[in-house]
Amino acid sequence: MDVRAVVQTQRSATMRALQELTRLKYASDKPEDLPWRLVLDAMVFQAEAEIRWLDHCETSLIRYRPAPSRPPAPDAGAVDRTDQEVRR
């Protein structure tokens, strides 16, 4: 799974939703629409927070570098035998 592609796809969807929420929010400014605009504000804030989190995810993925794989360490008994053989 390409995590970066998933993050980009989600960012695009969230940006579209944010644009739609903003459009709805400014569609009417009648006093009786205040409760609805406050709900829309909450949804806008959530979308903005999600975009910031997705930015954080993307930055973390760019910085992430898995440790190079190393061969398994020999068991302790094998090391002791090798050390004893070298000393002889």
PDB file of N, CA, C and O in Angstrom, chain B, residues numbered from 101:
ATOM      1  N   MET B 101       0.849  -1.176   0.000  1.00  0.00           N
ATOM      2  CA  MET B 101       0.000   0.000   0.000  1.00  0.00           C
ATOM      3  C   MET B 101       0.895   1.240   0.000  1.00  0.00           C
ATOM      4  O   MET B 101       1.837   1.323   0.788  1.00  0.00           O
ATOM      5  N   ASP B 102       0.612   2.185  -0.863  1.00  0.00           N
ATOM      6  CA  ASP B 102       1.360   3.430  -0.941  1.00  0.00           C
ATOM      7  C   ASP B 102       0.716   4.448  -0.007  1.00  0.00           C
ATOM      8  O   ASP B 102      -0.292   5.067  -0.346  1.00  0.00           O
ATOM      9  N   VAL B 103       1.306   4.611   1.161  1.00  0.00           N
ATOM     10  CA  VAL B 103       0.731   5.484   2.181  1.00  0.00           C
ATOM     11  C   VAL B 103       0.687   6.932   1.700  1.00  0.00           C
ATOM     12  O   VAL B 103      -0.269   7.655   1.981  1.00  0.00           O
ATOM     13  N   ARG B 104       1.713   7.349   0.981  1.00  0.00           N
ATOM     14  CA  ARG B 104       1.720   8.736   0.484  1.00  0.00           C
ATOM     15  C   ARG B 104       0.551   8.983  -0.459  1.00  0.00           C
ATOM     16  O   ARG B 104      -0.051  10.056  -0.429  1.00  0.00           O
ATOM     17  N   ALA B 105       0.227   8.016  -1.286  1.00  0.00           N
ATOM     18  CA  ALA B 105      -0.911   8.167  -2.204  1.00  0.00           C
ATOM     19  C   ALA B 105      -2.221   8.261  -1.424  1.00  0.00           C
ATOM     20  O   ALA B 105      -3.110   9.032  -1.786  1.00  0.00           O
ATOM     21  N   VAL B 106      -2.336   7.479  -0.361  1.00  0.00           N
ATOM     22  CA  VAL B 106      -3.540   7.527   0.474  1.00  0.00           C
ATOM     23  C   VAL B 106      -3.670   8.915   1.114  1.00  0.00           C
ATOM     24  O   VAL B 106      -4.755   9.496   1.139  1.00  0.00           O
ATOM     25  N   VAL B 107      -2.557   9.435   1.627  1.00  0.00           N
ATOM     26  CA  VAL B 107      -2.572  10.771   2.253  1.00  0.00           C
ATOM     27  C   VAL B 107      -2.977  11.824   1.226  1.00  0.00           C
ATOM     28  O   VAL B 107      -3.788  12.700   1.527  1.00  0.00           O
ATOM     29  N   GLN B 108      -2.425  11.750   0.028  1.00  0.00           N
ATOM     30  CA  GLN B 108      -2.760  12.719  -1.020  1.00  0.00           C
ATOM     31  C   GLN B 108      -4.238  12.629  -1.424  1.00  0.00           C
ATOM     32  O   GLN B 108      -4.902  13.649  -1.610  1.00  0.00           O
ATOM     33  N   THR B 109      -4.736  11.415  -1.554  1.00  0.00           N
ATOM     34  CA  THR B 109      -6.145  11.219  -1.909  1.00  0.00           C
ATOM     35  C   THR B 109      -7.056  11.804  -0.840  1.00  0.00           C
ATOM     36  O   THR B 109      -8.044  12.470  -1.148  1.00  0.00           O
ATOM     37  N   GLN B 110      -6.714  11.547   0.424  1.00  0.00           N
ATOM     38  CA  GLN B 110      -7.533  12.069   1.519  1.00  0.00           C
ATOM     39  C   GLN B 110      -7.447  13.588   1.574  1.00  0.00           C
ATOM     40  O   GLN B 110      -8.451  14.254   1.830  1.00  0.00           O
ATOM     41  N   ARG B 111      -6.257  14.148   1.337  1.00  0.00           N
ATOM     42  CA  ARG B 111      -6.105  15.604   1.349  1.00  0.00           C
ATOM     43  C   ARG B 111      -6.995  16.229   0.269  1.00  0.00           C
ATOM     44  O   ARG B 111      -7.660  17.234   0.517  1.00  0.00           O
ATOM     45  N   SER B 112      -7.005  15.642  -0.910  1.00  0.00           N
ATOM     46  CA  SER B 112      -7.842  16.169  -1.996  1.00  0.00           C
ATOM     47  C   SER B 112      -9.317  16.133  -1.625  1.00  0.00           C
ATOM     48  O   SER B 112     -10.041  17.101  -1.859  1.00  0.00           O
ATOM     49  N   ALA B 113      -9.764  15.029  -1.051  1.00  0.00           N
ATOM     50  CA  ALA B 113     -11.173  14.903  -0.650  1.00  0.00           C
ATOM     51  C   ALA B 113     -11.521  15.912   0.440  1.00  0.00           C
ATOM     52  O   ALA B 113     -12.592  16.518   0.412  1.00  0.00           O
ATOM     53  N   THR B 114     -10.620  16.090   1.393  1.00  0.00           N
ATOM     54  CA  THR B 114     -10.877  17.030   2.483  1.00  0.00           C
ATOM     55  C   THR B 114     -10.880  18.464   1.977  1.00  0.00           C
ATOM     56  O   THR B 114     -11.675  19.282   2.441  1.00  0.00           O
ATOM     57  N   MET B 115     -10.003  18.779   1.034  1.00  0.00           N
ATOM     58  CA  MET B 115      -9.990  20.127   0.450  1.00  0.00           C
ATOM     59  C   MET B 115     -11.293  20.414  -0.287  1.00  0.00           C
ATOM     60  O   MET B 115     -11.833  21.516  -0.189  1.00  0.00           O
ATOM     61  N   ARG B 116     -11.802  19.428  -1.025  1.00  0.00           N
ATOM     62  CA  ARG B 116     -13.090  19.616  -1.713  1.00  0.00           C
ATOM     63  C   ARG B 116     -14.212  19.859  -0.702  1.00  0.00           C
ATOM     64  O   ARG B 116     -15.052  20.738  -0.894  1.00  0.00           O
ATOM     65  N   ALA B 117     -14.214  19.077   0.368  1.00  0.00           N
ATOM     66  CA  ALA B 117     -15.238  19.238   1.407  1.00  0.00           C
ATOM     67  C   ALA B 117     -15.120  20.613   2.061  1.00  0.00           C
ATOM     68  O   ALA B 117     -16.130  21.267   2.322  1.00  0.00           O
ATOM     69  N   LEU B 118     -13.905  21.047   2.323  1.00  0.00           N
ATOM     70  CA  LEU B 118     -13.682  22.352   2.938  1.00  0.00           C
ATOM     71  C   LEU B 118     -14.199  23.478   2.034  1.00  0.00           C
ATOM     72  O   LEU B 118     -14.820  24.429   2.509  1.00  0.00           O
ATOM     73  N   GLN B 119     -13.942  23.362   0.760  1.00  0.00           N
ATOM     74  CA  GLN B 119     -14.442  24.376  -0.180  1.00  0.00           C
ATOM     75  C   GLN B 119     -15.971  24.408  -0.202  1.00  0.00           C
ATOM     76  O   GLN B 119     -16.571  25.482  -0.233  1.00  0.00           O
ATOM     77  N   GLU B 120     -16.587  23.250  -0.187  1.00  0.00           N
ATOM     78  CA  GLU B 120     -18.053  23.180  -0.183  1.00  0.00           C
ATOM     79  C   GLU B 120     -18.629  23.752   1.114  1.00  0.00           C
ATOM     80  O   GLU B 120     -19.621  24.481   1.089  1.00  0.00           O
ATOM     81  N   LEU B 121     -18.008  23.422   2.239  1.00  0.00           N
ATOM     82  CA  LEU B 121     -18.469  23.957   3.525  1.00  0.00           C
ATOM     83  C   LEU B 121     -18.361  25.477   3.555  1.00  0.00           C
ATOM     84  O   LEU B 121     -19.257  26.162   4.048  1.00  0.00           O
ATOM     85  N   THR B 122     -17.269  25.993   3.028  1.00  0.00           N
ATOM     86  CA  THR B 122     -17.081  27.442   2.985  1.00  0.00           C
ATOM     87  C   THR B 122     -18.132  28.093   2.089  1.00  0.00           C
ATOM     88  O   THR B 122     -18.677  29.144   2.427  1.00  0.00           O
ATOM     89  N   ARG B 123     -18.411  27.474   0.959  1.00  0.00           N
ATOM     90  CA  ARG B 123     -19.444  27.991   0.062  1.00  0.00           C
ATOM     91  C   ARG B 123     -20.799  28.037   0.773  1.00  0.00           C
ATOM     92  O   ARG B 123     -21.514  29.036   0.696  1.00  0.00           O
ATOM     93  N   LEU B 124     -21.144  26.947   1.464  1.00  0.00           N
ATOM     94  CA  LEU B 124     -22.419  26.892   2.187  1.00  0.00           C
ATOM     95  C   LEU B 124     -22.488  27.950   3.285  1.00  0.00           C
ATOM     96  O   LEU B 124     -23.524  28.579   3.501  1.00  0.00           O
ATOM     97  N   LYS B 125     -21.371  28.129   3.965  1.00  0.00           N
ATOM     98  CA  LYS B 125     -21.332  29.078   5.078  1.00  0.00           C
ATOM     99  C   LYS B 125     -21.652  30.494   4.620  1.00  0.00           C
ATOM    100  O   LYS B 125     -22.351  31.226   5.322  1.00  0.00           O
ATOM    101  N   TYR B 126     -21.159  30.886   3.469  1.00  0.00           N
ATOM    102  CA  TYR B 126     -21.362  32.244   2.984  1.00  0.00           C
ATOM    103  C   TYR B 126     -22.560  32.382   2.035  1.00  0.00           C
ATOM    104  O   TYR B 126     -22.774  33.446   1.453  1.00  0.00           O
ATOM    105  N   ALA B 127     -23.326  31.320   1.882  1.00  0.00           N
ATOM    106  CA  ALA B 127     -24.486  31.372   0.985  1.00  0.00           C
ATOM    107  C   ALA B 127     -25.594  32.252   1.554  1.00  0.00           C
ATOM    108  O   ALA B 127     -26.384  32.825   0.802  1.00  0.00           O
ATOM    109  N   SER B 128     -25.653  32.358   2.860  1.00  0.00           N
ATOM    110  CA  SER B 128     -26.709  33.183   3.465  1.00  0.00           C
ATOM    111  C   SER B 128     -26.179  33.816   4.734  1.00  0.00           C
ATOM    112  O   SER B 128     -25.426  33.194   5.484  1.00  0.00           O
ATOM    113  N   ASP B 129     -26.574  35.047   4.969  1.00  0.00           N
ATOM    114  CA  ASP B 129     -26.149  35.728   6.192  1.00  0.00           C
ATOM    115  C   ASP B 129     -27.337  36.245   6.998  1.00  0.00           C
ATOM    116  O   ASP B 129     -27.221  37.208   7.756  1.00  0.00           O
ATOM    117  N   LYS B 130     -28.479  35.586   6.819  1.00  0.00           N
ATOM    118  CA  LYS B 130     -29.666  35.979   7.576  1.00  0.00           C
ATOM    119  C   LYS B 130     -29.462  35.597   9.046  1.00  0.00           C
ATOM    120  O   LYS B 130     -28.840  34.574   9.334  1.00  0.00           O
ATOM    121  N   PRO B 131     -29.975  36.401   9.971  1.00  0.00           N
ATOM    122  CA  PRO B 131     -29.804  36.105  11.399  1.00  0.00           C
ATOM    123  C   PRO B 131     -30.317  34.720  11.793  1.00  0.00           C
ATOM    124  O   PRO B 131     -29.731  34.060  12.651  1.00  0.00           O
ATOM    125  N   GLU B 132     -31.403  34.283  11.172  1.00  0.00           N
ATOM    126  CA  GLU B 132     -31.951  32.962  11.540  1.00  0.00           C
ATOM    127  C   GLU B 132     -31.055  31.803  11.070  1.00  0.00           C
ATOM    128  O   GLU B 132     -31.268  30.662  11.480  1.00  0.00           O
ATOM    129  N   ASP B 133     -30.068  32.077  10.226  1.00  0.00           N
ATOM    130  CA  ASP B 133     -29.138  31.045   9.769  1.00  0.00           C
ATOM    131  C   ASP B 133     -27.916  30.885  10.674  1.00  0.00           C
ATOM    132  O   ASP B 133     -27.056  30.042  10.420  1.00  0.00           O
ATOM    133  N   LEU B 134     -27.844  31.695  11.730  1.00  0.00           N
ATOM    134  CA  LEU B 134     -26.679  31.649  12.608  1.00  0.00           C
ATOM    135  C   LEU B 134     -26.394  30.247  13.159  1.00  0.00           C
ATOM    136  O   LEU B 134     -25.248  29.802  13.096  1.00  0.00           O
ATOM    137  N   PRO B 135     -27.398  29.533  13.700  1.00  0.00           N
ATOM    138  CA  PRO B 135     -27.074  28.190  14.216  1.00  0.00           C
ATOM    139  C   PRO B 135     -26.442  27.283  13.138  1.00  0.00           C
ATOM    140  O   PRO B 135     -25.483  26.562  13.414  1.00  0.00           O
ATOM    141  N   TRP B 136     -26.981  27.329  11.929  1.00  0.00           N
ATOM    142  CA  TRP B 136     -26.441  26.510  10.835  1.00  0.00           C
ATOM    143  C   TRP B 136     -25.015  26.944  10.493  1.00  0.00           C
ATOM    144  O   TRP B 136     -24.157  26.096  10.247  1.00  0.00           O
ATOM    145  N   ARG B 137     -24.752  28.249  10.474  1.00  0.00           N
ATOM    146  CA  ARG B 137     -23.400  28.726  10.170  1.00  0.00           C
ATOM    147  C   ARG B 137     -22.416  28.304  11.260  1.00  0.00           C
ATOM    148  O   ARG B 137     -21.254  28.020  10.971  1.00  0.00           O
ATOM    149  N   LEU B 138     -22.873  28.262  12.502  1.00  0.00           N
ATOM    150  CA  LEU B 138     -21.996  27.806  13.588  1.00  0.00           C
ATOM    151  C   LEU B 138     -21.651  26.314  13.431  1.00  0.00           C
ATOM    152  O   LEU B 138     -20.519  25.901  13.685  1.00  0.00           O
ATOM    153  N   VAL B 139     -22.630  25.526  13.015  1.00  0.00           N
ATOM    154  CA  VAL B 139     -22.356  24.105  12.732  1.00  0.00           C
ATOM    155  C   VAL B 139     -21.353  23.998  11.590  1.00  0.00           C
ATOM    156  O   VAL B 139     -20.414  23.205  11.653  1.00  0.00           O
ATOM    157  N   LEU B 140     -21.555  24.794  10.552  1.00  0.00           N
ATOM    158  CA  LEU B 140     -20.622  24.790   9.421  1.00  0.00           C
ATOM    159  C   LEU B 140     -19.226  25.227   9.858  1.00  0.00           C
ATOM    160  O   LEU B 140     -18.227  24.682   9.387  1.00  0.00           O
ATOM    161  N   ASP B 141     -19.155  26.212  10.761  1.00  0.00           N
ATOM    162  CA  ASP B 141     -17.854  26.626  11.296  1.00  0.00           C
ATOM    163  C   ASP B 141     -17.133  25.447  11.954  1.00  0.00           C
ATOM    164  O   ASP B 141     -15.941  25.232  11.734  1.00  0.00           O
ATOM    165  N   ALA B 142     -17.875  24.693  12.761  1.00  0.00           N
ATOM    166  CA  ALA B 142     -17.278  23.536  13.430  1.00  0.00           C
ATOM    167  C   ALA B 142     -16.752  22.531  12.405  1.00  0.00           C
ATOM    168  O   ALA B 142     -15.670  21.970  12.574  1.00  0.00           O
ATOM    169  N   MET B 143     -17.520  22.311  11.355  1.00  0.00           N
ATOM    170  CA  MET B 143     -17.106  21.368  10.322  1.00  0.00           C
ATOM    171  C   MET B 143     -15.885  21.897   9.548  1.00  0.00           C
ATOM    172  O   MET B 143     -15.012  21.120   9.164  1.00  0.00           O
ATOM    173  N   VAL B 144     -15.826  23.210   9.323  1.00  0.00           N
ATOM    174  CA  VAL B 144     -14.667  23.823   8.669  1.00  0.00           C
ATOM    175  C   VAL B 144     -13.426  23.634   9.543  1.00  0.00           C
ATOM    176  O   VAL B 144     -12.365  23.258   9.045  1.00  0.00           O
ATOM    177  N   PHE B 145     -13.561  23.896  10.844  1.00  0.00           N
ATOM    178  CA  PHE B 145     -12.419  23.734  11.750  1.00  0.00           C
ATOM    179  C   PHE B 145     -11.930  22.287  11.753  1.00  0.00           C
ATOM    180  O   PHE B 145     -10.724  22.040  11.774  1.00  0.00           O
ATOM    181  N   GLN B 146     -12.857  21.333  11.734  1.00  0.00           N
ATOM    182  CA  GLN B 146     -12.461  19.918  11.708  1.00  0.00           C
ATOM    183  C   GLN B 146     -11.723  19.576  10.417  1.00  0.00           C
ATOM    184  O   GLN B 146     -10.726  18.854  10.438  1.00  0.00           O
ATOM    185  N   ALA B 147     -12.213  20.094   9.297  1.00  0.00           N
ATOM    186  CA  ALA B 147     -11.554  19.833   8.012  1.00  0.00           C
ATOM    187  C   ALA B 147     -10.160  20.458   7.982  1.00  0.00           C
ATOM    188  O   ALA B 147      -9.213  19.846   7.488  1.00  0.00           O
ATOM    189  N   GLU B 148     -10.037  21.670   8.506  1.00  0.00           N
ATOM    190  CA  GLU B 148      -8.722  22.321   8.557  1.00  0.00           C
ATOM    191  C   GLU B 148      -7.747  21.534   9.434  1.00  0.00           C
ATOM    192  O   GLU B 148      -6.571  21.390   9.101  1.00  0.00           O
ATOM    193  N   ALA B 149      -8.251  21.032  10.552  1.00  0.00           N
ATOM    194  CA  ALA B 149      -7.403  20.225  11.430  1.00  0.00           C
ATOM    195  C   ALA B 149      -6.972  18.935  10.728  1.00  0.00           C
ATOM    196  O   ALA B 149      -5.829  18.504  10.875  1.00  0.00           O
ATOM    197  N   GLU B 150      -7.873  18.325   9.974  1.00  0.00           N
ATOM    198  CA  GLU B 150      -7.528  17.105   9.249  1.00  0.00           C
ATOM    199  C   GLU B 150      -6.446  17.383   8.205  1.00  0.00           C
ATOM    200  O   GLU B 150      -5.531  16.579   8.025  1.00  0.00           O
ATOM    201  N   ILE B 151      -6.550  18.506   7.529  1.00  0.00           N
ATOM    202  CA  ILE B 151      -5.533  18.861   6.527  1.00  0.00           C
ATOM    203  C   ILE B 151      -4.180  19.067   7.205  1.00  0.00           C
ATOM    204  O   ILE B 151      -3.155  18.620   6.690  1.00  0.00           O
ATOM    205  N   ARG B 152      -4.172  19.734   8.347  1.00  0.00           N
ATOM    206  CA  ARG B 152      -2.906  19.913   9.081  1.00  0.00           C
ATOM    207  C   ARG B 152      -2.330  18.572   9.498  1.00  0.00           C
ATOM    208  O   ARG B 152      -1.122  18.358   9.403  1.00  0.00           O
ATOM    209  N   TRP B 153      -3.189  17.662   9.961  1.00  0.00           N
ATOM    210  CA  TRP B 153      -2.737  16.325  10.355  1.00  0.00           C
ATOM    211  C   TRP B 153      -2.184  15.565   9.149  1.00  0.00           C
ATOM    212  O   TRP B 153      -1.157  14.896   9.259  1.00  0.00           O
ATOM    213  N   LEU B 154      -2.852  15.662   8.010  1.00  0.00           N
ATOM    214  CA  LEU B 154      -2.360  14.994   6.800  1.00  0.00           C
ATOM    215  C   LEU B 154      -1.017  15.578   6.374  1.00  0.00           C
ATOM    216  O   LEU B 154      -0.141  14.841   5.922  1.00  0.00           O
ATOM    217  N   ASP B 155      -0.845  16.894   6.512  1.00  0.00           N
ATOM    218  CA  ASP B 155       0.466  17.505   6.247  1.00  0.00           C
ATOM    219  C   ASP B 155       1.525  16.913   7.173  1.00  0.00           C
ATOM    220  O   ASP B 155       2.637  16.602   6.746  1.00  0.00           O
ATOM    221  N   HIS B 156       1.165  16.762   8.438  1.00  0.00           N
ATOM    222  CA  HIS B 156       2.085  16.168   9.416  1.00  0.00           C
ATOM    223  C   HIS B 156       2.435  14.730   9.023  1.00  0.00           C
ATOM    224  O   HIS B 156       3.595  14.324   9.105  1.00  0.00           O
ATOM    225  N   CYS B 157       1.435  13.971   8.599  1.00  0.00           N
ATOM    226  CA  CYS B 157       1.678  12.588   8.166  1.00  0.00           C
ATOM    227  C   CYS B 157       2.659  12.558   6.998  1.00  0.00           C
ATOM    228  O   CYS B 157       3.596  11.760   6.979  1.00  0.00           O
ATOM    229  N   GLU B 158       2.432  13.435   6.028  1.00  0.00           N
ATOM    230  CA  GLU B 158       3.295  13.467   4.852  1.00  0.00           C
ATOM    231  C   GLU B 158       4.728  13.842   5.232  1.00  0.00           C
ATOM    232  O   GLU B 158       5.679  13.237   4.737  1.00  0.00           O
ATOM    233  N   THR B 159       4.882  14.824   6.095  1.00  0.00           N
ATOM    234  CA  THR B 159       6.221  15.218   6.559  1.00  0.00           C
ATOM    235  C   THR B 159       6.897  14.073   7.296  1.00  0.00           C
ATOM    236  O   THR B 159       8.088  13.825   7.110  1.00  0.00           O
ATOM    237  N   SER B 160       6.144  13.381   8.124  1.00  0.00           N
ATOM    238  CA  SER B 160       6.702  12.245   8.863  1.00  0.00           C
ATOM    239  C   SER B 160       7.144  11.139   7.912  1.00  0.00           C
ATOM    240  O   SER B 160       8.185  10.516   8.117  1.00  0.00           O
ATOM    241  N   LEU B 161       6.356  10.900   6.878  1.00  0.00           N
ATOM    242  CA  LEU B 161       6.725   9.872   5.901  1.00  0.00           C
ATOM    243  C   LEU B 161       7.999  10.243   5.147  1.00  0.00           C
ATOM    244  O   LEU B 161       8.819   9.376   4.847  1.00  0.00           O
ATOM    245  N   ILE B 162       8.165  11.524   4.843  1.00  0.00           N
ATOM    246  CA  ILE B 162       9.364  11.972   4.134  1.00  0.00           C
ATOM    247  C   ILE B 162      10.592  11.781   5.022  1.00  0.00           C
ATOM    248  O   ILE B 162      11.655  11.383   4.544  1.00  0.00           O
ATOM    249  N   ARG B 163      10.443  12.063   6.303  1.00  0.00           N
ATOM    250  CA  ARG B 163      11.572  11.927   7.240  1.00  0.00           C
ATOM    251  C   ARG B 163      11.870  10.486   7.609  1.00  0.00           C
ATOM    252  O   ARG B 163      12.994  10.165   7.996  1.00  0.00           O
ATOM    253  N   TYR B 164      10.889   9.624   7.495  1.00  0.00           N
ATOM    254  CA  TYR B 164      11.038   8.236   7.920  1.00  0.00           C
ATOM    255  C   TYR B 164      11.989   7.493   6.985  1.00  0.00           C
ATOM    256  O   TYR B 164      11.819   7.482   5.766  1.00  0.00           O
ATOM    257  N   ARG B 165      12.970   6.889   7.583  1.00  0.00           N
ATOM    258  CA  ARG B 165      13.879   6.032   6.840  1.00  0.00           C
ATOM    259  C   ARG B 165      14.055   4.771   7.666  1.00  0.00           C
ATOM    260  O   ARG B 165      14.649   4.812   8.744  1.00  0.00           O
ATOM    261  N   PRO B 166      13.547   3.654   7.173  1.00  0.00           N
ATOM    262  CA  PRO B 166      13.691   2.437   7.962  1.00  0.00           C
ATOM    263  C   PRO B 166      15.164   2.094   8.150  1.00  0.00           C
ATOM    264  O   PRO B 166      15.998   2.344   7.279  1.00  0.00           O
ATOM    265  N   ALA B 167      15.454   1.524   9.292  1.00  0.00           N
ATOM    266  CA  ALA B 167      16.827   1.102   9.576  1.00  0.00           C
ATOM    267  C   ALA B 167      17.219   0.015   8.582  1.00  0.00           C
ATOM    268  O   ALA B 167      16.410  -0.851   8.248  1.00  0.00           O
ATOM    269  N   PRO B 168      18.467   0.064   8.109  1.00  0.00           N
ATOM    270  CA  PRO B 168      18.887  -0.992   7.180  1.00  0.00           C
ATOM    271  C   PRO B 168      18.825  -2.340   7.871  1.00  0.00           C
ATOM    272  O   PRO B 168      19.136  -2.466   9.055  1.00  0.00           O
ATOM    273  N   SER B 169      18.425  -3.323   7.124  1.00  0.00           N
ATOM    274  CA  SER B 169      18.314  -4.649   7.734  1.00  0.00           C
ATOM    275  C   SER B 169      19.714  -5.224   7.925  1.00  0.00           C
ATOM    276  O   SER B 169      20.570  -5.136   7.045  1.00  0.00           O
ATOM    277  N   ARG B 170      19.916  -5.806   9.085  1.00  0.00           N
ATOM    278  CA  ARG B 170      21.205  -6.409   9.405  1.00  0.00           C
ATOM    279  C   ARG B 170      21.002  -7.908   9.540  1.00  0.00           C
ATOM    280  O   ARG B 170      19.917  -8.366   9.899  1.00  0.00           O
ATOM    281  N   PRO B 171      22.035  -8.659   9.255  1.00  0.00           N
ATOM    282  CA  PRO B 171      21.903 -10.104   9.458  1.00  0.00           C
ATOM    283  C   PRO B 171      21.710 -10.379  10.938  1.00  0.00           C
ATOM    284  O   PRO B 171      22.184  -9.612  11.776  1.00  0.00           O
ATOM    285  N   PRO B 172      21.029 -11.450  11.267  1.00  0.00           N
ATOM    286  CA  PRO B 172      20.799 -11.753  12.682  1.00  0.00           C
ATOM    287  C   PRO B 172      22.130 -11.983  13.393  1.00  0.00           C
ATOM    288  O   PRO B 172      23.068 -12.552  12.834  1.00  0.00           O
ATOM    289  N   ALA B 173      22.182 -11.527  14.635  1.00  0.00           N
ATOM    290  CA  ALA B 173      23.386 -11.710  15.445  1.00  0.00           C
ATOM    291  C   ALA B 173      23.522 -13.179  15.801  1.00  0.00           C
ATOM    292  O   ALA B 173      22.521 -13.855  16.039  1.00  0.00           O
ATOM    293  N   PRO B 174      24.756 -13.683  15.841  1.00  0.00           N
ATOM    294  CA  PRO B 174      24.943 -15.082  16.235  1.00  0.00           C
ATOM    295  C   PRO B 174      24.539 -15.265  17.694  1.00  0.00           C
ATOM    296  O   PRO B 174      24.563 -14.314  18.475  1.00  0.00           O
ATOM    297  N   ASP B 175      24.171 -16.480  18.055  1.00  0.00           N
ATOM    298  CA  ASP B 175      23.778 -16.701  19.447  1.00  0.00           C
ATOM    299  C   ASP B 175      25.013 -16.598  20.341  1.00  0.00           C
ATOM    300  O   ASP B 175      26.143 -16.730  19.870  1.00  0.00           O
ATOM    301  N   ALA B 176      24.790 -16.365  21.615  1.00  0.00           N
ATOM    302  CA  ALA B 176      25.883 -16.114  22.550  1.00  0.00           C
ATOM    303  C   ALA B 176      26.853 -17.281  22.614  1.00  0.00           C
ATOM    304  O   ALA B 176      28.059 -17.066  22.737  1.00  0.00           O
ATOM    305  N   GLY B 177      26.361 -18.511  22.533  1.00  0.00           N
ATOM    306  CA  GLY B 177      27.232 -19.690  22.583  1.00  0.00           C
ATOM    307  C   GLY B 177      28.199 -19.714  21.408  1.00  0.00           C
ATOM    308  O   GLY B 177      29.365 -20.072  21.576  1.00  0.00           O
ATOM    309  N   ALA B 178      27.737 -19.342  20.236  1.00  0.00           N
ATOM    310  CA  ALA B 178      28.597 -19.344  19.053  1.00  0.00           C
ATOM    311  C   ALA B 178      29.692 -18.302  19.201  1.00  0.00           C
ATOM    312  O   ALA B 178      30.820 -18.531  18.767  1.00  0.00           O
ATOM    313  N   VAL B 179      29.387 -17.174  19.799  1.00  0.00           N
ATOM    314  CA  VAL B 179      30.393 -16.130  19.988  1.00  0.00           C
ATOM    315  C   VAL B 179      31.448 -16.617  20.959  1.00  0.00           C
ATOM    316  O   VAL B 179      32.641 -16.418  20.729  1.00  0.00           O
ATOM    317  N   ASP B 180      31.022 -17.260  22.054  1.00  0.00           N
ATOM    318  CA  ASP B 180      31.977 -17.756  23.041  1.00  0.00           C
ATOM    319  C   ASP B 180      32.894 -18.801  22.424  1.00  0.00           C
ATOM    320  O   ASP B 180      34.102 -18.771  22.656  1.00  0.00           O
ATOM    321  N   ARG B 181      32.339 -19.734  21.636  1.00  0.00           N
ATOM    322  CA  ARG B 181      33.168 -20.760  21.012  1.00  0.00           C
ATOM    323  C   ARG B 181      34.179 -20.132  20.055  1.00  0.00           C
ATOM    324  O   ARG B 181      35.333 -20.559  20.003  1.00  0.00           O
ATOM    325  N   THR B 182      33.761 -19.136  19.311  1.00  0.00           N
ATOM    326  CA  THR B 182      34.657 -18.472  18.360  1.00  0.00           C
ATOM    327  C   THR B 182      35.781 -17.778  19.102  1.00  0.00           C
ATOM    328  O   THR B 182      36.943 -17.862  18.703  1.00  0.00           O
ATOM    329  N   ASP B 183      35.431 -17.081  20.201  1.00  0.00           N
ATOM    330  CA  ASP B 183      36.449 -16.404  20.987  1.00  0.00           C
ATOM    331  C   ASP B 183      37.447 -17.411  21.560  1.00  0.00           C
ATOM    332  O   ASP B 183      38.649 -17.145  21.593  1.00  0.00           O
ATOM    333  N   GLN B 184      36.955 -18.557  22.007  1.00  0.00           N
ATOM    334  CA  GLN B 184      37.852 -19.580  22.572  1.00  0.00           C
ATOM    335  C   GLN B 184      38.765 -20.136  21.492  1.00  0.00           C
ATOM    336  O   GLN B 184      39.945 -20.383  21.742  1.00  0.00           O
ATOM    337  N   GLU B 185      38.228 -20.335  20.292  1.00  0.00           N
ATOM    338  CA  GLU B 185      39.037 -20.891  19.200  1.00  0.00           C
ATOM    339  C   GLU B 185      40.108 -19.894  18.782  1.00  0.00           C
ATOM    340  O   GLU B 185      41.218 -20.296  18.434  1.00  0.00           O
ATOM    341  N   VAL B 186      39.793 -18.591  18.810  1.00  0.00           N
ATOM    342  CA  VAL B 186      40.766 -17.583  18.420  1.00  0.00           C
ATOM    343  C   VAL B 186      41.892 -17.513  19.419  1.00  0.00           C
ATOM    344  O   VAL B 186      43.042 -17.273  19.052  1.00  0.00           O
ATOM    345  N   ARG B 187      41.570 -17.719  20.681  1.00  0.00           N
ATOM    346  CA  ARG B 187      42.580 -17.626  21.747  1.00  0.00           C
ATOM    347  C   ARG B 187      43.564 -18.800  21.691  1.00  0.00           C
ATOM    348  O   ARG B 187      44.696 -18.668  22.156  1.00  0.00           O
ATOM    349  N   ARG B 188      43.158 -19.933  21.135  1.00  0.00           N
ATOM    350  CA  ARG B 188      44.038 -21.115  21.117  1.00  0.00           C
ATOM    351  C   ARG B 188      45.153 -20.945  20.221  1.00  0.00           C
ATOM    352  O   ARG B 188      45.983 -21.845  20.091  1.00  0.00           O
TER     353      ARG B 188
END
